[in-house]
């Protein structure tokens, strides 16, 4: 990588004023400490599954990440506030399965570590900051936002009570009548421009993309539509029919859906959630429709809200997570580059537990096709 390319992150300006970054940091860290500040010994224990992390390890990791990039310049030679932090909390080095068996600092010590790191950053934000400091502070905040959302879907997976108040109103979602929105053949810009503020490296760089004409649903797929598919002779007649989602169950003739620790009657008009890309594809095959690609979904999501209805979920696309033309890794090399292996799909949008600062149309979320534990759903396009 050339020196000029390795400095791309210095081009991610303008950055928000220090007062805004201080507010974001306070908000994000308050949520983390609210989730973990008084966590019981029982709730510190989670099963050893690929989709979960031990909560105390996750608290240590997000604090270490912040300290490492904001205060240690990404250098292990610069000391940490916590002994052995580089060994314990670097997710690129600590194997996933080892996070359960490796002794961790106490909750009190981890909260003290978190307080020391965040207080140091708030002190930094009371002085003039340059583009480099602003970049790494934003990276740390957004990384913590992602982990806060991960705590929310871990609590959902475990059937625990809701861990923090959603950012978006939880007033009951009911899908409106579906329209097929027609987009004529066009050339759109994908990716992000220099000078458009903070971006992640997988958004580099803006480029033209020719889109054939397409028709996309104004509303997401609903619970009722998915239940009809599950109960169809076509699905039930398969040698391996698609099973109901793990957070659904049937009692007598009534279908119920678990929302955190509550079982509620399944709302047929609510947006379908916790569905894998693989099962979404099976639904599409049954209905002879398809998933939108990431550029089609981006074009829809850049329209006014009245034209289309948000699902308040991350929405699957048919696009495999691959680098855009001109991609180069930023200092945190493991954010994107290791995951360009063909097994991840791009998602767009954002959930109730995603702050607005992460809900940029250009933002590319990505998960493996079999995952359904995050807050995900989908909408369809005509063939």
Secondary structure, 3 states (H helix, E strand, C coil): CCHHHHCHHHHCCCCCCHHHHHHHHHHHHHHHHHHHCCCCCCCCCCCCCCCCCCHHHHHHHHHHHHHHHHHCCCCCCCCCCCCCHHHHHCCCCCCCCHHHHCCCCCHHHHHHHHHHHHHHHHHHCCCCCCHHHHHHHHHHHHHHHHHHHHHHHHHHHHCCCCCCCCCCCCCCCCCCCCCEEEECCEEEEECCCCCCCCCCHHHCCCEEEEECCEEEECCCCEHHHHHHHHCCHHHHCCCCCCCCCCCEEEECCEEEEEECCEEEECCCCCECCCCCHHHHHHHHHHHCEEECCHHHHHHHHCCCCCCCCCCCCEEEEEEECCCCCCCCCCCCHHHCHHHCCCCEEEEEECCCCCCHHHCCCCCCEEEECCCCCCCEECCEEEC
